Amino acid sequence: MSHSIVIAAFYKFVPLPDFREIQKPLHAICEEHHMKGTILLAAEGINGTIAGTRQDMDAVLAYIRSDERLADLLHKESYADSQPFRKMKVRLKREIVTIGEDVNPNEIVGTYVDPHKWNDLIADPNVILIDTRNSYEYEVGTFKGAIDPLTNSFGDFPAYVREQLADQKDKKIAMFCTGGIRCEKATSLLLREGFQNVYHLHGGILNYLEKVPQAQSMWEGDCFVFDERITVTHDLEPGNVQFCRGCNRVVPSGEDICPHCHQPLAEGELPSEA
């Protein structure tokens, strides 16, 4: 199926001590090429999801990779018929994904697992499978057998680790998130806390949904994404849902009143993965 809009998600942990100087020229290039979305810059790296036409996307990604520190930046693509973002923002942050802990994936990180090998890992009954995302994401879809840490934001995850996993440090721990970035910090945190066998899905759920045929998939439901598509299906097509900004829950399309909080569905900012 052909779509007019390309959506690119990317991140890279790499020292960017001059991240403040990068902001304005990067924003200008994105505006010049009619991009919309959000890019976060911090001393620890870059994290973004942007959308535009094929030609404009290629130009912006080429500009980003012209910085030799970002030359090997990887990105994942999905597609839509209309622009899923409202504005273009390039923001300066303390962290490109906020865990609130002093962890550095550039120094220590868990074992990456290729999507094609993920099923074998999580089918092992001795593996503890943890969804590092928030409860409203877990509710929409997750891997079979995954644990919901019951977090409302990624900053809650360290407390979950210390309160619920402290006696599991000798076990195999497998973790996953939307595009991989949260797991970079989550695995780094666990290793720092003394866990020995820590694994994470390389490229996240989106990479798995792209690479693993649905007939072989252990994924159940849709995947929440942080733009106006709200969710994507196993073939990365936009889901047929809405989002309640009042209670942070996914709602079936066509509803005017949220079935969860019983309030009218309202316009507003979506939550951010970062």
C-alpha positions in Angstrom: 0.0 0.0 0.0 1.4 3.4 -1.0 1.3 6.3 1.5 2.3 9.9 0.9 3.9 10.5 4.4 7.1 8.9 5.7 7.5 8.7 9.5 11.0 8.2 10.7 11.9 7.2 14.3 15.5 7.4 15.4 17.8 7.8 18.4 21.4 7.5 19.2 23.3 7.7 22.5 26.5 9.5 21.7 28.2 12.4 23.5 27.0 15.7 22.1 28.5 18.4 24.3 27.5 21.1 21.7 23.9 20.0 21.6 22.7 23.5 22.3 24.4 24.8 19.2 22.9 22.1 17.1 19.3 23.1 17.9 18.7 26.1 15.7 20.3 24.9 12.4 18.5 21.6 12.8 15.2 23.2 13.3 15.8 25.4 10.3 16.5 22.4 8.1 13.4 20.7 9.3 11.2 23.8 8.6 12.8 24.2 5.2 11.7 20.7 4.3 8.2 21.0 5.9 8.9 18.4 8.5 6.7 17.9 11.6 7.4 16.0 14.7 9.8 16.3 17.7 13.6 15.9 18.0 15.2 15.9 21.4 18.8 16.9 21.9 20.9 16.4 25.0 24.5 15.9 26.0 23.9 12.2 25.9 22.5 12.1 22.3 19.5 12.6 20.0 16.0 11.1 19.9 13.3 11.9 17.4 10.2 11.0 15.4 9.5 13.2 12.4 7.2 13.0 9.3 7.2 14.4 5.8 7.4 13.4 2.2 10.0 10.9 0.9 12.2 13.6 -0.7 12.1 15.9 2.3 12.7 13.1 4.7 15.8 11.9 2.8 17.2 15.5 2.9 16.7 15.9 6.6 18.2 12.5 7.5 21.1 13.2 5.3 21.7 16.5 7.1 21.6 14.8 10.5 24.0 12.2 9.4 26.4 14.8 8.0 27.5 15.2 11.6 30.2 12.5 11.8 29.0 11.5 15.3 25.6 10.7 13.8 26.8 9.2 10.5 25.7 5.7 11.5 22.3 6.8 12.9 19.7 4.1 12.3 16.1 4.9 11.8 12.9 3.0 11.4 10.2 4.0 8.9 6.4 3.7 8.9 3.9 5.4 6.7 0.6 7.3 6.7 -1.8 9.0 4.4 -1.7 12.3 6.3 0.7 14.2 8.5 0.5 12.6 12.0 2.1 15.6 13.8 1.0 19.2 14.3 4.2 21.1 14.7 8.0 20.8 14.3 9.8 21.0 17.6 13.6 20.6 18.4 13.9 20.7 22.1 16.9 20.7 24.5 16.7 18.2 27.3 18.7 16.9 30.2 18.0 13.3 28.9 16.8 12.1 25.5 14.5 9.7 27.4 13.9 10.5 31.0 14.6 7.8 33.6 15.8 10.2 36.2 18.9 8.1 37.1 22.5 8.5 36.3 22.8 5.6 33.8 24.9 5.7 30.6 24.1 3.2 27.8 27.4 4.4 26.1 29.2 2.7 29.0 27.1 -0.3 29.9 24.1 -1.9 28.2 22.2 -5.2 28.0 22.5 -7.9 25.3 20.7 -7.0 22.1 18.4 -9.6 20.7 17.5 -9.7 17.0 13.8 -9.8 16.3 14.1 -13.2 14.6 15.6 -14.7 17.8 13.3 -12.9 20.2 10.6 -15.6 20.2 13.0 -18.3 21.3 14.2 -16.2 24.2 10.8 -15.2 25.5 9.4 -18.7 25.1 11.9 -19.9 27.8 9.8 -20.3 31.0 12.9 -19.3 33.0 13.0 -15.8 31.4 11.2 -12.9 33.1 9.7 -10.8 30.3 9.1 -7.1 31.2 7.3 -4.5 29.2 9.2 -1.3 30.1 6.5 0.9 28.7 3.6 2.6 30.6 0.4 0.9 31.5 -1.7 2.7 28.9 0.7 1.3 26.2 0.7 -2.2 27.7 -3.1 -2.2 27.7 -3.3 -1.7 23.9 -0.9 -4.6 23.1 2.1 -6.5 24.4 4.1 -9.7 24.0 2.4 -12.9 25.3 3.4 -13.4 28.9 4.9 -9.9 29.5 4.7 -8.3 32.9 3.2 -4.8 33.2 5.3 -2.8 35.7 2.3 -0.5 36.3 4.2 2.7 35.6 2.7 6.0 34.5 6.0 7.3 33.2 9.4 5.9 32.5 10.7 7.8 35.6 8.7 5.3 37.7 10.7 2.3 36.3 13.7 2.4 38.7 11.4 2.2 41.7 9.7 -0.9 40.1 13.1 -2.5 39.7 14.1 -2.0 43.3 10.8 -2.9 44.8 9.7 -5.8 42.6 12.9 -7.3 41.0 15.5 -7.0 43.8 15.4 -10.8 44.5 15.5 -11.7 40.8 19.1 -10.7 40.0 20.2 -14.2 39.1 17.4 -14.6 36.6 17.3 -13.9 32.9 15.5 -10.6 32.3 14.2 -9.7 28.8 12.8 -6.3 28.2 11.3 -4.4 25.3 9.8 -1.0 24.4 8.5 0.8 21.3 11.6 1.6 19.4 14.4 0.5 21.7 15.4 3.7 23.5 13.8 3.1 26.8 15.4 -0.4 27.0 18.8 1.1 26.4 18.5 2.9 29.8 16.5 0.1 31.5 19.1 -2.5 30.8 21.9 -0.1 31.8 20.1 0.5 35.1 19.6 -3.2 35.8 23.3 -4.0 35.1 24.3 -1.2 37.4 21.9 -2.7 40.1 23.7 -6.0 39.9 21.6 -8.0 37.5 23.7 -10.5 35.5 21.6 -11.6 32.5 19.8 -8.7 30.9 18.5 -8.8 27.3 16.5 -6.3 25.2 14.7 -6.4 21.8 16.9 -4.7 19.2 15.0 -1.9 17.5 12.0 -2.4 19.8 8.5 -3.5 19.0 8.4 -1.6 15.7 11.4 -3.5 14.4 9.9 -6.8 15.5 6.5 -6.0 13.8 8.4 -5.2 10.6 10.7 -8.2 10.6 8.6 -11.1 12.0 5.7 -12.4 10.0 2.4 -12.2 11.7 1.9 -15.9 11.5 5.0 -16.4 13.7 4.4 -13.4 15.9 4.1 -13.5 19.7 2.8 -10.0 19.8 -0.8 -9.5 20.8 -2.8 -6.4 19.9 -1.6 -3.0 18.5 1.5 -1.0 19.4 1.0 2.5 20.9 2.9 5.2 19.1 3.3 8.8 20.2 1.6 10.6 17.3 -1.9 11.2 15.9 -2.0 7.6 14.6 -2.2 6.5 18.3 -1.5 2.9 17.4 -0.1 0.8 14.6 -1.1 -2.8 13.7 1.2 -5.7 13.1 1.8 -4.5 9.5 2.6 -1.0 10.8 -0.7 0.4 9.4 -2.4 3.1 11.5 -4.9 1.6 14.1 -8.6 2.5 14.1 -8.6 4.2 17.5 -8.7 7.5 19.4 -6.9 8.7 22.5 -8.5 10.2 25.6 -6.2 13.1 26.9 -8.2 13.1 30.1 -7.2 9.6 31.4 -4.5 8.5 29.0 -6.4 5.6 27.6 -7.0 4.4 24.0 -10.6 4.6 22.9 -12.3 2.9 19.9 -12.9 5.3 16.9 -16.3 6.9 16.7 -16.8 7.4 20.4 -17.5 10.9 21.7 -17.4 10.0 25.4 -14.5 8.1 26.9 -15.7 4.7 28.1 -13.0 4.8 30.8 -13.4 8.2 32.5 -16.8 9.1 31.0 -15.6 12.5 29.9 -15.9 14.1 26.4 -12.9 13.3 24.2 -10.9 16.5 23.9 -8.1 17.8 21.7 -4.7 18.3 23.2 -1.1 17.1 23.4 -0.4 13.4 23.3 2.0 12.0 25.9 5.6 11.8 25.0 7.8 8.7 25.0 10.6 10.8 26.4 
